[in-house]
Amino acid sequence: MKSRRQPFVHGFTLVEILMAMAIFGLVLAAIYATWTLILKSKMIGEAATAQIQRERISVRVIEEALMSTRSFAADLEHYAFVAENGENASLSFVARLPKSFPRSGRFGDFDVRRVTFSVESGRNYGERELVMRQQPILMDLDEDEENYPLVLAKGVKEMTFQFWDTRLSEWADEWTQTNQLPKLIKVSLRFGNLMSSQTQDEVTRMVALPSITVPAIWQVPTPGRAPIAAPPPGPLPPPGTR
């Protein structure tokens, strides 16, 4: 009886299986690296967009506050306009702020408040932040506002101010006349760039203050003279022209 010969079945050798697994691993590694790069680029792009938006908002908040400044010559102790350049730059003044201004809900009907913008060390080591504090006029700064100010922007490298000197017709780096409001102020903020540590973003705004320091004669009438009504908001004509 003749035996039947079994047909030869060709299979994969161990070397071929190992090579296939190696190629498959390389393909997976390439897909993972590409996907990781896409996610990282997306995160950097979103962070950069958020930073730019926050930079614009921070400058807009300063601009809105400056457009609402108030000052009265009869009470310079509470209405002083103080600005300091340098590493710990700060800007402090009194303004009548709208209800839409950030954190207005904390102060209720106290819309006349002292606003202070300053650059301080952040919670992260080496990071600088632009913060804002507010306090109603004639009231002390409360503990929450002191310890937990509103952070307007992070990664701030520098904040500088310049003031238009009407006598010299040029920009000045200091404002020593704390009993007066400047007619024009230039605010510049420099931020660190997320894409490169060598470059920086800079935002500059020039703000023309719409009000002036109200003279004391408009607040305290002289003996034998009828009280003078308080002037309306906005630019005021000099005494004697009305």
C-alpha positions, 0 to 999 in steps of 0.5 A: 500500500502506497503512503500518501505524501503530505503536502509541504506547508510553508511557514514564517521563520522566526527571523521573518517574524522578528523583522515584521515586529521590528518594522511594525514597531518603527511604524508605531513609533513614527505615528506616536512621534508625529501625534505628540508633535501635533499635540505639542504644537497645538498646546503651544499655539493655544498658550501663545494665543491666550497670552496675547489675548491676556496682554491686550486685556491687561493694557485695556484695563489700564487704559479704561482706568486712566480714562476714568481718573479723578483728582481734587486739589482740595483733597490731594492726600487721597487723590494723588497720582503716583507713578514709579518706573523701575524693576517694581514699577507701579501706577496708582490713582483714583478713578470713578469706575464703571460697573463693568470694570473687573472686580466691581462687584466686590465694592458695591456702590463704591465706584470711586476707588483707588486703583493700583497696578504693579509688577510683582514676583509671581508664585512660580520662581522667576516669574513676574506678574502684573497685578491690580488692587482696588480700594474705595476712596477714604477706606483702607485696603482690605486683607483679601485685596492685599494678599490676593490681587487680580492677576492681569498678566503673567510673564511680564518683563517690564512695565514703563511709563512716560508722561508728556511734558507740556512745558518742554514738549517732550516725553518725561520718564518721571511724574513728580507732580503728584497733585496734578494729572498728566495730560498724556501718558504712554504705558508700555508692557514687555512680555516674555515670548513662549516661542523663544526666550530670546524675543519679547512681545511689547504692547504700548498705549498712549492715553489722553486723560479726559479730566484734570485736577479740579481746583480747590475754588470749585470745591470750597467757596470763598467767604461772601461768594456763592458756591460754584457748582461742581464741573461736569466730567471731562476736560475742564476750561481754566478758571475765568473763561466761563 
